[in-house]
Every structure is written in structure tokens, then in C-alpha cells.
């Protein structure tokens, strides 16, 4: 079993609210929330916790307040997501399927 900070940070919420409520968040295959870090040419760089299934566009434009985005580089995936694919949902099943067919 692997326990990382992101996994451990969910434990108090799950203990207080229940696993069923946690599993109601997200998508059918990507439950709960995930922490995303954003940096670069944005007004509000930082770390954001979003419900799985939220769009990359929401993270980049609404939370980090990026301007005219040409692409987003995912360090985790080692891939580039072009601006025309920025509506991709942030989930294991969709981000890996759609966005990674890029450059």
C-alpha cells in the first residue's frame, strides 16, 4: 500500500463525512478530489483542490487567472495539452485518453 500526502489529507474528511459521500464526488472512475499545482504565467499560481472531473479550463482560467493560453504542460504526464483541448476533464479516464494524444 502506498500512502502519500494527498491520500492522507482525505482521511479526516472521509472520517467526518463518510466514504459514500466522498465517492459521490468526481466521476464514475475518478472519485473524490485531487490536488493540482499550477505555476508559470498566471496571476494566481498555487495549489488547488478540485473535484475530479472539473475541467483543465476551470483550473487554468477561473482559479489561476491565466491570460491567453497557447498550451498547458503537464509535468505529471510529461505531455502538452494544446489550448483547443483545454476543456478536457481532470480525471484519470479522460485526461489520459484525450489530452495525451497531443504532442
Steps between C-alpha positions, in 0.01 A plus 500: 500500500625845412403792721586847381408843635211537259351167605551572870344848477167342398474282810358764743232603246404139432489419872276802567272467198522136394648314207168499314491881494862510381415259219206717392755762393689462176435269208408132487868399475669793676341549840540793735737790461855549379764762570642686200791744504528773242785741434636707217343797328187518717376762745433252782747212498444248772354169605129439448276215609232423244233238466608237249333571168545877525645639179859602439349826373350568845837448667694712252260788432259526793731414790851588388380788280716425197480728200526386139599135538669328208568171680528339841787270584423221740806410703331189636411366158800650323263619228380823346130582480430752221254783565234341280485203739492698824138401574623148578367374834761444769448130560704188456282360224469815286826687547699191412277416202451842338772740602793264469447448130653843455865585440 
